[in-house]
Amino acid sequence: MAVDLELAPKQKRPAGERCCEPVVYPDVQREAASRMAVVAKALGDPVRLQLVDVLRRHAGKVCVCELVPLFEISQPTLSHHLKKLRDAGIVDSERRGLWAYYYVIPEALEELSAWLS
């Protein structure tokens, strides 16, 4: 079955004029989106995601010495991942002598979690 279509010649629109109206506008303001992007980027690595999972499920603070055996990476690499999570505001640490004890900051994931659900 043939369909007759009438094609209009391509026309330039005046400068600054939109081609069409947006269908949906973002609900997330730029500042909130920037904060969530920092958190999402930090969680974008599988090791960091697993670290947050372990820390989130653990009751209390976890010593780095307890985390090293869980991953097939060196202690300096693990510390690098923890620093990235700390810089993003997802985890924090407390020093006790030679050891650092890490824990998740619960509020850090609330904004991202609320947006995802």
C-alpha positions as a Markdown table, in Angstrom:
| # | Residue | x | y | z |
|---|---|---|---|---|
| 1 | Met | 0.0 | 0.0 | 0.0 |
| 2 | Ala | 1.5 | 3.3 | -1.0 |
| 3 | Val | 1.4 | 6.3 | 1.3 |
| 4 | Asp | 1.5 | 9.8 | -0.2 |
| 5 | Leu | 3.8 | 12.1 | 1.8 |
| 6 | Glu | 4.2 | 15.7 | 1.1 |
| 7 | Leu | 7.7 | 16.8 | 1.9 |
| 8 | Ala | 8.2 | 20.5 | 2.7 |
| 9 | Pro | 11.5 | 22.1 | 1.6 |
| 10 | Lys | 14.0 | 22.5 | 4.4 |
| 11 | Gln | 14.0 | 26.0 | 5.9 |
| 12 | Lys | 16.4 | 27.8 | 8.1 |
| 13 | Arg | 14.9 | 29.1 | 11.3 |
| 14 | Pro | 15.9 | 32.5 | 12.7 |
| 15 | Ala | 18.9 | 32.5 | 15.0 |
| 16 | Gly | 18.0 | 31.7 | 18.6 |
| 17 | Glu | 14.6 | 30.2 | 17.7 |
| 18 | Arg | 14.0 | 26.7 | 19.0 |
| 19 | Cys | 13.1 | 23.9 | 16.6 |
| 20 | Cys | 10.6 | 22.5 | 19.1 |
| 21 | Glu | 9.6 | 22.8 | 22.8 |
| 22 | Pro | 11.2 | 20.3 | 25.3 |
| 23 | Val | 8.8 | 17.5 | 26.3 |
| 24 | Val | 10.3 | 17.1 | 29.8 |
| 25 | Tyr | 12.3 | 19.5 | 32.0 |
| 26 | Pro | 14.8 | 18.2 | 34.6 |
| 27 | Asp | 13.5 | 18.0 | 38.2 |
| 28 | Val | 17.0 | 18.0 | 39.6 |
| 29 | Gln | 18.5 | 21.4 | 40.0 |
| 30 | Arg | 22.1 | 22.0 | 38.7 |
| 31 | Glu | 23.7 | 22.2 | 42.2 |
| 32 | Ala | 22.0 | 18.9 | 43.3 |
| 33 | Ala | 22.9 | 17.2 | 40.1 |
| 34 | Ser | 26.5 | 18.2 | 40.5 |
| 35 | Arg | 26.6 | 16.8 | 44.1 |
| 36 | Met | 24.9 | 13.5 | 42.9 |
| 37 | Ala | 27.3 | 13.3 | 40.0 |
| 38 | Val | 30.3 | 13.4 | 42.4 |
| 39 | Val | 28.8 | 10.6 | 44.4 |
| 40 | Ala | 27.8 | 8.5 | 41.3 |
| 41 | Lys | 31.3 | 9.0 | 39.9 |
| 42 | Ala | 33.0 | 7.8 | 43.1 |
| 43 | Leu | 30.6 | 4.7 | 43.1 |
| 44 | Gly | 31.4 | 4.0 | 39.4 |
| 45 | Asp | 34.3 | 1.7 | 40.3 |
| 46 | Pro | 33.4 | -1.9 | 41.2 |
| 47 | Val | 35.8 | -2.0 | 44.2 |
| 48 | Arg | 34.5 | 1.3 | 45.6 |
| 49 | Leu | 30.9 | 0.0 | 45.2 |
| 50 | Gln | 31.9 | -3.2 | 47.1 |
| 51 | Leu | 33.7 | -1.1 | 49.8 |
| 52 | Val | 30.6 | 1.0 | 50.4 |
| 53 | Asp | 28.5 | -2.2 | 50.5 |
| 54 | Val | 30.8 | -3.7 | 53.2 |
| 55 | Leu | 31.0 | -0.5 | 55.2 |
| 56 | Arg | 27.2 | 0.1 | 55.0 |
| 57 | Arg | 26.4 | -3.4 | 56.2 |
| 58 | His | 28.9 | -3.5 | 59.0 |
| 59 | Ala | 27.8 | -2.3 | 62.4 |
| 60 | Gly | 30.3 | 0.4 | 63.4 |
| 61 | Lys | 33.7 | 1.3 | 62.1 |
| 62 | Val | 35.8 | -1.0 | 60.0 |
| 63 | Cys | 39.6 | -1.2 | 60.3 |
| 64 | Val | 41.5 | -1.1 | 57.0 |
| 65 | Cys | 43.3 | -4.3 | 58.1 |
| 66 | Glu | 39.9 | -6.0 | 57.9 |
| 67 | Leu | 39.2 | -4.7 | 54.4 |
| 68 | Val | 42.4 | -5.7 | 52.7 |
| 69 | Pro | 41.7 | -9.5 | 52.7 |
| 70 | Leu | 38.3 | -8.9 | 51.1 |
| 71 | Phe | 39.8 | -7.6 | 47.8 |
| 72 | Glu | 42.5 | -8.8 | 45.5 |
| 73 | Ile | 44.3 | -5.5 | 45.5 |
| 74 | Ser | 47.2 | -4.1 | 47.5 |
| 75 | Gln | 46.7 | -2.0 | 50.7 |
| 76 | Pro | 47.9 | 1.2 | 48.9 |
| 77 | Thr | 45.4 | 0.7 | 46.1 |
| 78 | Leu | 42.6 | 0.0 | 48.7 |
| 79 | Ser | 43.6 | 3.3 | 50.5 |
| 80 | His | 43.4 | 5.1 | 47.1 |
| 81 | His | 39.8 | 3.9 | 46.7 |
| 82 | Leu | 38.9 | 4.8 | 50.2 |
| 83 | Lys | 40.4 | 8.3 | 49.7 |
| 84 | Lys | 38.2 | 8.7 | 46.6 |
| 85 | Leu | 35.1 | 7.7 | 48.6 |
| 86 | Arg | 36.2 | 10.1 | 51.4 |
| 87 | Asp | 36.7 | 13.0 | 48.9 |
| 88 | Ala | 33.2 | 12.4 | 47.6 |
| 89 | Gly | 31.8 | 12.6 | 51.1 |
| 90 | Ile | 30.5 | 9.0 | 51.1 |
| 91 | Val | 32.7 | 7.6 | 53.8 |
| 92 | Asp | 34.7 | 9.1 | 56.7 |
| 93 | Ser | 37.5 | 7.7 | 58.9 |
| 94 | Glu | 38.8 | 7.9 | 62.4 |
| 95 | Arg | 42.5 | 7.3 | 63.2 |
| 96 | Arg | 43.4 | 5.1 | 66.2 |
| 97 | Gly | 47.1 | 4.8 | 66.4 |
| 98 | Leu | 48.5 | 3.3 | 63.2 |
| 99 | Trp | 45.1 | 2.2 | 61.9 |
| 100 | Ala | 42.3 | 4.0 | 60.2 |
| 101 | Tyr | 38.7 | 2.9 | 60.8 |
| 102 | Tyr | 36.2 | 3.7 | 58.1 |
| 103 | Tyr | 32.4 | 4.1 | 58.1 |
| 104 | Val | 29.7 | 5.2 | 55.7 |
| 105 | Ile | 28.1 | 8.6 | 56.1 |
| 106 | Pro | 24.4 | 7.6 | 55.8 |
| 107 | Glu | 23.2 | 11.1 | 54.6 |
| 108 | Ala | 25.7 | 11.0 | 51.8 |
| 109 | Leu | 23.7 | 8.4 | 49.8 |
| 110 | Glu | 20.2 | 9.7 | 50.7 |
| 111 | Glu | 19.9 | 12.3 | 47.9 |
| 112 | Leu | 21.2 | 9.9 | 45.2 |
| 113 | Ser | 19.0 | 7.1 | 46.6 |
| 114 | Ala | 15.9 | 9.3 | 46.7 |
| 115 | Trp | 16.4 | 10.4 | 43.1 |
| 116 | Leu | 17.0 | 6.8 | 41.9 |
| 117 | Ser | 13.8 | 5.6 | 43.5 |
